[in-house]
């Protein structure tokens, strides 16, 4: 997957469902003069702050709502078609709260990145921070991984550790994790856009 330095910035489509702070970190980084990627659109499954944030920059947005489709497979096909028309080099799931289906992953194989607020394979799923606190771990963190058909089971690209403090709540811990998560996502996406990801089965190296 290493093709050397990219001359033309790689095109990125963001997927997001919530406040959009992760998406904002990518939007902000993409304005840098030496950034190897540019965000071309954000797609969501609902009207949310992430859509509002992105629209405020003048970039295109789209909402593909599951309630507008007969079933999950139909929604996945609609999402796939929406993103396909944008012709991205990379798709970044930045707080997107839906599992991407088979048709989507087949369309963008090895090109979908996701962030997760835990050190996978520990604490997959939607409540990773709460689960880490409930388990009593003293260290958790965040992960960027390639998306596969499972729930947070794709090959790990990068991870960063965050100490769990005795007085942490879910909110305070999550906020500290997000600081590292935003930075790591930008770093990994920059490496990907420069052709520096080397994928060997479940192992991913950054040169």
Secondary structure, DSSP 4 states (H G I P E B T S, - for coil): ------SSPEEEEEE--SS-HHHHHHHHHTTSTT-SEEEEEEEESS--HHHHHHHHTT-EEEE--GGGSSSHHHHHHHHHHHHHHHT-SEEEESS--S---HHHHHHTTT-EEEEESS-TTTT-STTHHHHHHHHT-SEEEEEEEE--SSSS-SPEEEEEEEEPPTT--HHHHHHHHHHHHHHHHHHHHHHHHTT-EEEETTEEEE-
